[in-house]
Amino acid sequence: MACAQSSSKPISQVTTEEISNVVLLDVRTPQEYSAGHLNGAVNMDWLSGNFDSMVKPLDKNETIYVYCKLGGRSAKAQARLKELGFTKVVNLEGGYDAWSAKK
């Protein structure tokens, strides 16, 4: 992962190759997921009401990448995962729309 420093905050960039062997959570609805998702992604719907129980089996020390359609839900999921004790959570900026265009 490349990291550059800007005047206000660090900017992280992740390539599609770097996300091929990690925990990749698609936090969109099952309908959105079935219409298309990133390879290897597991669907855990943020809006389902049982997100906490769905992520419970995951390793809290493993890097987890989260995405939704554009980035709003995944930012909320990222914050919740951190509240639950997950130590390395990355929100894929731009969501599915941006990352599916990189294929």
DSSP file (Angstrom, degrees, kcal/mol; ACC not computed):
  #  RESIDUE AA STRUCTURE BP1 BP2  ACC     N-H-->O    O-->H-N    N-H-->O    O-->H-N    TCO  KAPPA ALPHA  PHI   PSI    X-CA   Y-CA   Z-CA
    1    1 A M              0   0    0      0, 0.0     2,-0.3     0, 0.0    13,-0.2   0.000 360.0 360.0 360.0 127.8    0.0    0.0    0.0
    2    2 A A  E     -A   13   0A   0     11,-1.1    11,-2.0     2,-0.0     2,-0.4  -0.629 360.0-166.5 -86.3 146.1    1.4    3.3   -1.0
    3    3 A C  E     -A   12   0A   0     -2,-0.3     2,-0.3     9,-0.2     9,-0.2  -0.991   6.1-177.8-137.4 128.3    1.1    6.2    1.4
    4    4 A A  E     -A   11   0A   0      7,-2.1     7,-2.6    -2,-0.4     2,-0.5  -0.879  22.8-126.6-122.1 155.8    1.7    9.9    0.6
    5    5 A Q  E     -A   10   0A   0     -2,-0.3     2,-0.2     5,-0.2    -2,-0.0  -0.895  24.6-175.6-106.3 126.2    1.5   12.9    2.8
    6    6 A S        -     0   0    0      3,-1.0     5,-0.0    -2,-0.5     0, 0.0  -0.488  44.9 -93.1-104.1-177.2   -0.7   15.9    1.9
    7    7 A S  S    S+     0   0    0     -2,-0.2    -2,-0.0     1,-0.1    -1,-0.0   0.787 120.2  25.1 -69.3 -26.0   -0.9   19.2    3.7
    8    8 A S  S    S-     0   0    0      1,-0.4    -1,-0.1     0, 0.0    -3,-0.0   0.793 127.4  -9.1-110.2 -35.5   -3.9   18.0    5.8
    9    9 A K  S    S-     0   0    0      0, 0.0    -3,-1.0     0, 0.0    -1,-0.4  -0.991  74.2 -85.7-160.0 158.6   -4.0   14.2    6.1
   10   10 A P  E     -A    5   0A   0      0, 0.0     2,-0.5     0, 0.0    -5,-0.2  -0.421  36.7-145.0 -69.4 146.5   -2.3   11.1    4.8
   11   11 A I  E     -A    4   0A   0     -7,-2.6    -7,-2.1    -2,-0.1     2,-0.4  -0.962  12.0-160.0-114.0 122.6   -3.7    9.7    1.6
   12   12 A S  E     -A    3   0A   0     -2,-0.5     2,-0.4    -9,-0.2    -9,-0.2  -0.834   4.0-166.4-103.5 141.0   -3.7    5.9    1.2
   13   13 A Q  E     -A    2   0A   0    -11,-2.0   -11,-1.1    -2,-0.4     2,-0.4  -0.987   1.7-169.6-126.1 137.8   -3.9    4.1   -2.1
   14   14 A V        -     0   0    0     -2,-0.4     2,-0.1   -13,-0.2    -2,-0.0  -0.990  13.8-140.3-128.0 133.0   -4.7    0.4   -2.5
   15   15 A T     >  -     0   0    0     -2,-0.4     4,-0.9     1,-0.1     3,-0.2  -0.479  26.3-113.4 -87.0 162.9   -4.4   -1.5   -5.8
   16   16 A T  T  4 S+     0   0    0      1,-0.2     3,-0.3     2,-0.2     4,-0.2   0.821 118.3  57.4 -64.2 -29.8   -6.9   -4.1   -6.9
   17   17 A E  T >4 S+     0   0    0      1,-0.2     3,-1.2     2,-0.2     4,-0.3   0.875 101.2  56.2 -66.4 -36.9   -4.1   -6.7   -6.5
   18   18 A E  T 34 S+     0   0    0      1,-0.3     3,-0.4    -3,-0.2    -1,-0.2   0.745 106.6  49.6 -68.9 -23.2   -3.6   -5.8   -2.9
   19   19 A I  T >< S+     0   0    0     -4,-0.9     3,-0.7    -3,-0.3    -1,-0.3   0.380  87.3  87.1 -96.1   6.2   -7.3   -6.5   -2.1
   20   20 A S  T <  S+     0   0    0     -3,-1.2    -1,-0.2     1,-0.2    -2,-0.1   0.737  94.7  36.9 -77.9 -21.1   -7.4   -9.9   -3.7
   21   21 A N  T 3  S+     0   0    0     -3,-0.4     2,-0.2    -4,-0.3    -1,-0.2  -0.223 103.2  83.3-124.1  44.1   -6.2  -11.8   -0.7
   22   22 A V  S <  S-     0   0    0     -3,-0.7     2,-0.6    40,-0.0    42,-0.1  -0.802  90.7 -79.0-134.3 174.3   -7.9  -10.0    2.2
   23   23 A V  E     -b   64   0B   0     40,-1.2    42,-3.0    -2,-0.2     2,-0.5  -0.724  50.1-171.6 -77.9 120.1  -11.2   -9.9    4.0
   24   24 A L  E     -b   65   0B   0     -2,-0.6    18,-2.8    16,-0.5     2,-0.5  -0.953   3.6-164.4-121.5 111.2  -13.4   -7.9    1.7
   25   25 A L  E     -bc  66  42B   0     40,-3.3    42,-2.1    -2,-0.5     2,-0.7  -0.859   9.7-160.5-103.9 124.5  -16.8   -6.9    3.1
   26   26 A D  E     -bc  67  43B   0     16,-2.8    18,-2.4    -2,-0.5    42,-0.2  -0.910   8.0-173.5 -97.0 111.6  -19.6   -5.6    0.8
   27   27 A V        +     0   0    0     40,-2.7    19,-2.0    -2,-0.7    20,-0.4   0.176  47.0 108.8 -98.2  18.8  -21.9   -3.8    3.2
   28   28 A R  S    S-     0   0    0     39,-0.3    16,-0.1    17,-0.2    -2,-0.1  -0.240  81.6 -76.9 -80.9 177.6  -24.6   -3.2    0.5
   29   29 A T     >  -     0   0    0     16,-0.1     4,-2.6     1,-0.1     5,-0.2  -0.318  42.3-108.8 -71.0 159.4  -28.0   -5.0    0.4
   30   30 A P  H  > S+     0   0    0      0, 0.0     4,-2.6     0, 0.0     5,-0.2   0.851 121.1  55.3 -57.3 -33.9  -28.2   -8.5   -0.9
   31   31 A Q  H  > S+     0   0    0      2,-0.2     4,-1.2     1,-0.2    -3,-0.0   0.919 109.4  45.2 -66.1 -43.1  -30.0   -7.2   -4.0
   32   32 A E  H  > S+     0   0    0      2,-0.2     4,-0.5     1,-0.2     3,-0.3   0.921 113.7  50.9 -63.8 -43.6  -27.1   -4.8   -4.7
   33   33 A Y  H >< S+     0   0    0     -4,-2.6     3,-1.4     1,-0.2    -2,-0.2   0.916 108.4  50.8 -60.2 -45.4  -24.6   -7.5   -4.1
   34   34 A S  H 3< S+     0   0    0     -4,-2.6    -1,-0.2     1,-0.3    -2,-0.2   0.758 103.1  60.3 -68.6 -22.6  -26.3  -10.0   -6.4
   35   35 A A  H 3< S-     0   0    0     -4,-1.2    -1,-0.3     1,-0.3    -2,-0.2   0.627 131.2 -41.8 -77.3 -12.5  -26.3   -7.3   -9.2
   36   36 A G    <<  +     0   0    0     -3,-1.4    -1,-0.3    -4,-0.5     2,-0.3  -0.504  62.6 177.0 152.6 139.5  -22.5   -7.2   -9.0
   37   37 A H        -     0   0    0     -2,-0.2     2,-0.1    -3,-0.1     3,-0.1  -0.964  39.7 -82.6-153.1 165.4  -19.7   -7.3   -6.4
   38   38 A L    >   -     0   0    0     -2,-0.3     3,-2.1     1,-0.1   -12,-0.1  -0.470  61.3 -89.0 -72.2 145.0  -15.9   -7.3   -6.2
   39   39 A N  T 3  S+     0   0    0      1,-0.3    -1,-0.1    -2,-0.1     0, 0.0  -0.288 112.1  13.3 -56.2 131.4  -14.3  -10.7   -6.5
   40   40 A G  T 3  S+     0   0    0      1,-0.3   -16,-0.5    -3,-0.1    -1,-0.3   0.420  91.3 144.1  84.4  -0.8  -13.9  -12.4   -3.2
   41   41 A A    <   -     0   0    0     -3,-2.1     2,-0.4   -18,-0.1    -1,-0.3  -0.450  40.2-146.6 -75.5 144.6  -16.3  -10.1   -1.3
   42   42 A V  E     -c   25   0B   0    -18,-2.8   -16,-2.8    -2,-0.1     2,-0.6  -0.928  18.2-127.0-108.6 133.2  -18.6  -11.3    1.4
   43   43 A N  E     +c   26   0B   0     -2,-0.4     2,-0.3   -18,-0.2   -16,-0.2  -0.718  35.9 162.9 -87.0 120.1  -21.9   -9.6    1.7
   44   44 A M        -     0   0    0    -18,-2.4     2,-0.2    -2,-0.6   -15,-0.1  -0.820  35.1-137.3-134.1  92.6  -22.8   -8.3    5.2
   45   45 A D    >   -     0   0    0     -2,-0.3     3,-1.3     1,-0.2     5,-0.3  -0.298   8.8-157.6 -60.7 115.8  -25.6   -5.9    4.8
   46   46 A W  G >  S+     0   0    0    -19,-2.0     3,-0.6     1,-0.3     5,-0.3   0.835  93.9  51.7 -60.2 -34.6  -25.0   -2.8    7.0
   47   47 A L  G 3  S+     0   0    0    -20,-0.4    -1,-0.3     1,-0.2    -2,-0.1   0.432  83.3  93.2 -85.2   0.9  -28.8   -2.0    6.9
   48   48 A S  G <  S-     0   0    0     -3,-1.3    -1,-0.2     1,-0.1    -2,-0.1   0.725  89.2-126.5 -70.7 -22.8  -29.8   -5.5    8.1
   49   49 A G  S <  S+     0   0    0     -3,-0.6    -1,-0.1    -4,-0.2     3,-0.1   0.291  98.2  70.2  91.5 -11.0  -30.0   -4.7   11.8
   50   50 A N     >  +     0   0    0     -5,-0.3     4,-1.8     1,-0.1     3,-0.2  -0.031  53.1 125.4-127.1  32.6  -27.7   -7.6   12.7
   51   51 A F  H  > S+     0   0    0     -5,-0.3     4,-2.0     1,-0.2     5,-0.2   0.905  72.2  56.9 -56.1 -45.2  -24.4   -6.3   11.3
   52   52 A D  H  > S+     0   0    0      1,-0.2     4,-0.8     2,-0.2    -1,-0.2   0.901 108.8  45.2 -56.4 -44.0  -22.6   -6.8   14.7
   53   53 A S  H  4 S+     0   0    0      1,-0.2    -1,-0.2     2,-0.2    -2,-0.2   0.837 109.6  56.1 -71.7 -31.1  -23.5  -10.5   14.9
   54   54 A M  H  < S+     0   0    0     -4,-1.8    -1,-0.2     1,-0.2    -2,-0.2   0.881 112.0  41.7 -66.8 -36.8  -22.5  -11.0   11.2
   55   55 A V  H >< S+     0   0    0     -4,-2.0     3,-1.8     1,-0.2    -1,-0.2   0.588  88.3  94.8 -87.5  -9.0  -19.0   -9.7   11.8
   56   56 A K  T 3< S+     0   0    0     -4,-0.8    -1,-0.2     1,-0.3    -2,-0.1   0.841  80.3  54.5 -52.7 -40.4  -18.5  -11.4   15.2
   57   57 A P  T 3  S+     0   0    0      0, 0.0    -1,-0.3     0, 0.0    -2,-0.1   0.657  87.7 104.0 -71.2 -12.4  -16.6  -14.4   13.7
   58   58 A L  S <  S-     0   0    0     -3,-1.8     2,-0.5    -4,-0.1     6,-0.0  -0.357  84.1-104.0 -72.2 149.5  -14.1  -12.2   11.9
   59   59 A D    >   -     0   0    0      1,-0.1     3,-1.2     4,-0.1    -1,-0.1  -0.607  23.7-149.0 -72.5 121.0  -10.5  -11.9   13.3
   60   60 A K  T 3  S+     0   0    0     -2,-0.5    27,-2.8     1,-0.3    28,-0.5   0.628  95.0  51.0 -69.6 -13.2  -10.3   -8.5   14.9
   61   61 A N  T 3  S+     0   0    0     25,-0.2    -1,-0.3    26,-0.1     2,-0.2   0.452  89.5  96.1-103.1  -1.9   -6.6   -8.2   14.1
   62   62 A E  S <  S-     0   0    0     -3,-1.2    26,-0.5     1,-0.1     2,-0.3  -0.617  86.0-102.9 -86.7 147.6   -6.9   -9.0   10.4
   63   63 A T        -     0   0    0     -2,-0.2   -40,-1.2    24,-0.1     2,-0.5  -0.552  40.0-166.1 -70.9 128.9   -7.1   -6.2    7.8
   64   64 A I  E     -bd  23  89B   0     24,-2.8    26,-3.0    -2,-0.3     2,-0.5  -0.977   8.1-158.6-122.0 127.0  -10.6   -5.8    6.7
   65   65 A Y  E     -bd  24  90B   0    -42,-3.0   -40,-3.3    -2,-0.5     2,-0.4  -0.899  13.6-167.6-103.2 131.4  -11.6   -3.8    3.6
   66   66 A V  E     +bd  25  91B   0     24,-2.8    26,-2.9    -2,-0.5     2,-0.3  -0.919  10.4 167.9-120.7 146.1  -15.2   -2.5    3.5
   67   67 A Y  E     +b   26   0B   0    -42,-2.1   -40,-2.7    -2,-0.4   -39,-0.3  -0.991  11.2 175.6-150.2 158.0  -17.2   -1.0    0.6
   68   68 A C        -     0   0    0     -2,-0.3    28,-3.8    24,-0.3    29,-0.2  -0.428  60.4 -63.5-132.8-148.0  -20.7    0.0   -0.4
   69   69 A K  S    S-     0   0    0     26,-0.3    28,-2.0    -2,-0.2    29,-0.4   0.962 123.0  -8.9 -73.0 -51.4  -22.0    1.7   -3.5
   70   70 A L  S    S-     0   0    0     25,-0.2    24,-0.7    26,-0.1    25,-0.1   0.597 105.9 -88.5-124.0 -19.5  -20.2    5.1   -3.0
   71   71 A G  S  > S+     0   0    0     23,-0.2     4,-1.4    22,-0.1     5,-0.1   0.289  95.4 101.2 130.8 -11.6  -18.7    5.1    0.4
   72   72 A G  H  > S+     0   0    0      2,-0.2     4,-1.6     1,-0.2     5,-0.1   0.964  89.1  38.5 -70.0 -53.5  -21.3    6.4    2.9
   73   73 A R  H  > S+     0   0    0      1,-0.2     4,-2.7     2,-0.2     5,-0.2   0.886 115.8  53.7 -64.8 -38.4  -22.5    3.1    4.4
   74   74 A S  H  > S+     0   0    0      1,-0.2     4,-2.7     2,-0.2    -1,-0.2   0.842 104.7  54.7 -68.7 -30.6  -19.0    1.6    4.4
   75   75 A A  H  X S+     0   0    0     -4,-1.4     4,-2.1     2,-0.2    -1,-0.2   0.905 111.2  45.6 -65.1 -39.9  -17.7    4.6    6.3
   76   76 A K  H  X S+     0   0    0     -4,-1.6     4,-2.3     2,-0.2    -2,-0.2   0.905 113.5  49.1 -67.4 -41.4  -20.3    3.9    9.0
   77   77 A A  H  X S+     0   0    0     -4,-2.7     4,-2.8     2,-0.2    -2,-0.2   0.899 109.2  53.0 -64.1 -40.4  -19.5    0.2    8.9
   78   78 A Q  H  X S+     0   0    0     -4,-2.7     4,-2.1     1,-0.2    -2,-0.2   0.936 110.3  47.1 -59.2 -47.5  -15.8    1.1    9.3
   79   79 A A  H  X S+     0   0    0     -4,-2.1     4,-2.1     1,-0.2    -2,-0.2   0.902 113.0  49.2 -61.9 -41.5  -16.5    3.2   12.3
   80   80 A R  H  X S+     0   0    0     -4,-2.3     4,-1.9     2,-0.2    -2,-0.2   0.913 108.4  52.7 -66.2 -42.5  -18.7    0.5   13.9
   81   81 A L  H  <>S+     0   0    0     -4,-2.8     5,-2.5     1,-0.2     4,-0.2   0.902 109.4  49.6 -59.5 -40.8  -16.0   -2.2   13.3
   82   82 A K  H ><5S+     0   0    0     -4,-2.1     3,-1.4     1,-0.2    -1,-0.2   0.900 108.5  52.7 -64.7 -40.3  -13.5    0.0   15.1
   83   83 A E  H 3<5S+     0   0    0     -4,-2.1    -1,-0.2     1,-0.3    -2,-0.2   0.842 106.3  55.0 -61.2 -33.0  -15.9    0.5   18.0
   84   84 A L  T 3<5S-     0   0    0     -4,-1.9    -1,-0.3    -5,-0.1    -2,-0.2   0.463 129.1 -96.6 -81.3  -1.4  -16.2   -3.4   18.1
   85   85 A G  T < 5S+     0   0    0     -3,-1.4     2,-0.3     1,-0.3    -3,-0.2   0.507  71.7 148.3 102.4   5.2  -12.4   -3.7   18.5
   86   86 A F      < -     0   0    0     -5,-2.5    -1,-0.3    -6,-0.2     3,-0.2  -0.598  29.6-163.0 -73.6 132.4  -11.3   -4.4   14.9
   87   87 A T  S    S+     0   0    0    -27,-2.8     2,-0.5    -2,-0.3   -26,-0.1   0.743  71.5  40.5 -94.9 -25.0   -7.9   -2.8   14.6
   88   88 A K        +     0   0    0    -26,-0.5   -24,-2.8   -28,-0.5     2,-0.5  -0.808  66.7 154.8-131.3  91.7   -7.3   -2.6   10.8
   89   89 A V  E     -d   64   0B   0     -2,-0.5     2,-0.5    -3,-0.2   -24,-0.2  -0.975  18.6-169.0-123.0 127.0  -10.3   -1.5    8.9
   90   90 A V  E     -d   65   0B   0    -26,-3.0   -24,-2.8    -2,-0.5     2,-0.6  -0.959  13.4-146.6-119.6 127.4  -10.0    0.3    5.5
   91   91 A N  E     -d   66   0B   0     -2,-0.5     2,-1.1   -26,-0.2   -24,-0.2  -0.822  21.8-129.9 -90.0 122.9  -12.9    1.9    3.7
   92   92 A L    >   -     0   0    0    -26,-2.9     3,-2.2    -2,-0.6   -24,-0.3  -0.622  30.0-130.1 -76.1 102.2  -12.5    1.6   -0.1
   93   93 A E  T 3  S+     0   0    0     -2,-1.1   -22,-0.1     1,-0.3    -1,-0.1  -0.241  88.3  21.9 -58.2 133.3  -13.0    5.2   -1.1
   94   94 A G  T 3> S-     0   0    0    -24,-0.7     4,-1.3     4,-0.1     3,-0.3   0.251 102.5-134.1  91.8 -12.2  -15.5    5.6   -3.9
   95   95 A G  H <>  -     0   0    0     -3,-2.2     4,-2.4     1,-0.2     3,-0.3  -0.038  53.7 -29.5  64.1-163.3  -17.2    2.3   -3.2
   96   96 A Y  H  > S+     0   0    0    -28,-3.8     4,-3.1     1,-0.2     5,-0.4   0.871 133.7  60.3 -57.5 -40.6  -18.2   -0.3   -5.7
   97   97 A D  H  > S+     0   0    0    -28,-2.0     4,-0.8    -3,-0.3    -1,-0.2   0.919 112.1  37.9 -57.3 -45.2  -18.8    2.2   -8.4
   98   98 A A  H  < S+     0   0    0     -4,-1.3     4,-0.5   -29,-0.4    -1,-0.2   0.913 120.1  45.3 -72.7 -42.9  -15.2    3.4   -8.3
   99   99 A W  H >< S+     0   0    0     -4,-2.4     3,-0.8     1,-0.2     4,-0.3   0.838 108.8  54.0 -75.6 -32.2  -13.6    0.0   -7.7
  100  100 A S  H >< S+     0   0    0     -4,-3.1     3,-1.0    -5,-0.2    -1,-0.2   0.803 103.7  58.5 -70.7 -26.2  -15.6   -2.0  -10.3
  101  101 A A  T 3< S+     0   0    0     -4,-0.8    -1,-0.2    -5,-0.4    -2,-0.2   0.690  96.4  64.1 -72.2 -18.2  -14.4    0.6  -12.9
  102  102 A K  T <         0   0    0     -3,-0.8    -1,-0.2    -4,-0.5    -2,-0.2   0.534 360.0 360.0 -82.8  -6.9  -10.8   -0.3  -12.1
  103  103 A K    <         0   0    0     -3,-1.0    -1,-0.2    -4,-0.3    -2,-0.1   0.505 360.0 360.0 -61.2 360.0  -11.2   -3.9  -13.3
